[in-house]
Amino acid sequence: MSNEENLAVVTVFGADKPGIVAGITGVLATYNVNIVDISETVLRGLFTMIMIVDLKTSNVQLSFLKEKLEEKAKELNVTISLNHISVFKYMQRV
C-alpha cells in the first residue's frame, strides 16, 4: 500500500454520459498520477465515482492537479473534488 502522505481522494458526480471516466483518468495519466483504488456507480442516470490516487510519481502539486481536474469537470458538466486523504480521516474523528 502507498504511503498515506502521497494519497488523495477524487470524487466525481453528475449526469451519466459516455466519456466521464476517460476524461478524468486522462487528466490523471497526463500528470503521472497512479489510481490506487476506484469505485464507479450509476444510479438512475446519476454517475458517481470515488478514486484513491497516489501522487508520489506525479510532478505536480495538489492545487495544480485540482485546477486541471476542475477544468475537465466543467468540460464534462460534472462536479469534482480533490482532497488529500487526511481531510477524510479528520472528518471521521468529528
Secondary structure, 3 states (H helix, E strand, C coil): CCCHHHEEEEEEEEECCCCHHHHHHHHHHHCCCEEEEEEEEEECCEEEEEEEEECCCCCCCHHHHHHHHHHHHHHHCCEEEEEEHHHHHHHHHC
